[in-house]
Amino acid sequence: MQKHYKKIVFIAMALFLVITLASCGGSDAVGKVIVNNPYGENGEKLVFDYEDRNSISFKGDNGLSYWLLNESGATSDEPVAYEGLLPSNASPDEIGIEGGIQTFTFTVEGEEVSFRIYIKPETVVVDNDIAMVVFRFPSEAILYNMGQSFDPTGIEAYAVENDGDVIVISETMSAEAYAALFDDLGYDPMGVDGFKDKVSYPVSFTYEGYSESFEVYVAGGEKPISTEDAGFFDYVLVIPVAFIMQFFASLLGNSFALGILFTTLIVRTLAWPIYAKSNDMTMKMNLAQPDMQRVQQKYANKKDPQSQQMQQMEMMQVYKKHGINVFGCLMPFLQMPIFIAMYGVVRRISLEGGMYASSVSNTKFLGVNLANTNDGITALILAAIVGATMFTLQKISMKKPSYAKNTYKHNANPQGAQTEKTMKFVSYFMVIMMMFISYQSNALALYWVFGNIYSLSQTIFNRRLNEKKHARLQEKQLLG
């Protein structure tokens, strides 16, 4: 039974890892292509003299580029620079002496997109009327997680006047006044069936009477925590855990980090009886080893059905003698929903659109922004700390207690040794995987650091407790 118990623990660990990795995944299909209109350093790739209309150069620094926005919410760090030839399908085909706007269309990932340039009139006139407005975007201004609202921060808008002069609009007014020029036309992130996902919606921009529009894209990503879009698991575990986290965070300056800390302490403490029961099961299995080995040796060469049945019956007597409950093997699985809920809350509670996001708005902790993902050297340091604490925890957890050190010495079991070696390899592999996952999210890394330190203390405490308990049980057996 001990072999099966170890396998069940291994399966529980592997299952948690699979769920963790699955939650990080998503579709890599391109959901939307957004064009960064060419501009150049001073508008030289946007506005051209009339005599240069047949030798247009629109590439290079700040030239034509585009964003490939994936359905999973992923995109490149930089937009893709356009490397093709100048499209021949221009509209209009010819620019007259009065100059004007010329639109070029090209295809990316099966989607037809366009960009515009301006040809100045052959005879320069003084005319400050707006001829066109074009945009360049950072990815965070056009690619949104479900639940997020439009934010114009970082968008560069350029107004081209009829005489060819270019106005960088954001440089002419305050950030508040500039943001007021954008209108998301009443977009609501919540739809009738929950948060809107994998959809695009228009945003209008109006400057001095001239209006222009563009589209932004809502990718998948994580779902914010909300009763308006919650499943059974959310109602039963995620929302209660999130409530505890926001409760402590709101009491402590909306600190996300302190919310994680106190929630980790509470959740892990509530799960302690399950953990202690699992440890108790392990201790009893070790105590029962001599009796179990005697039964195994007795029937080692007897493979007939009757002998196998007798072996099972005698094993059941051993389990009964040592108070081993067969259903105790399921204990590791009882912890899984709690840890998965906590994992989900840490990832989702701070997302815009969630009902508790404002309560964990202070995401700074010791100079680290917990809202950041893939945070360079900071993420590497946090991942290293996660790895170090997990490795220490694994070493102590796998170390045999004093009462079990000599259990197998007199009867070495090659299969058992191989199982133990495999579990050790898997445990160390999980440390590496958790480090990799921790790199993706500062908040998740901090949660695992807190959790590992707590589990380390829990393991040491339970080990000492079990030493005393084992001595009492052994004494009870000797005295009958």
ABEGO torsion letter per residue (X at the ends): XAAAAAAAAAAAAAAAAAAAAAAABEBABBABBBBBBBAEAAGAAABBBAAAAABBBABEBGBBBBBBBBAAGBBBABBBBBABBBBABBOBABBBAAEEBBBBBBBBGGBBBBBBBBBBBABBBBBABBABBBBBBBAAAABBBBGBBBBABGBBBBBBBAAGBBBBAAAABBAAAAAAABBAGGBBABBAAEBBBGBBBBBBBBBGGBBBBBBBBBBBEBBBBBAABBBAAAAAAAAAAAAAAAAAAAAAGGBAAAAAAAAAAAAAAAAAAAAAAAAAAAAAAAAAAAAAAAAAAAAAABABAAAAAAAAAAAAAAAAAAGBBAAAAAAAAAAAAAAAAAAAAAAAAABBGBAAAAAAABABBGGBBAABBGAEAAAAAAAAAAAAAAAAAAAAAABBBAAAAAAAAABBBAAAAAAAAAAAAAAAAAAAAAAAAAAABAAAAAAAAAAAAAAAAAAAAAAAAAAAAAAAAAAAAAAX
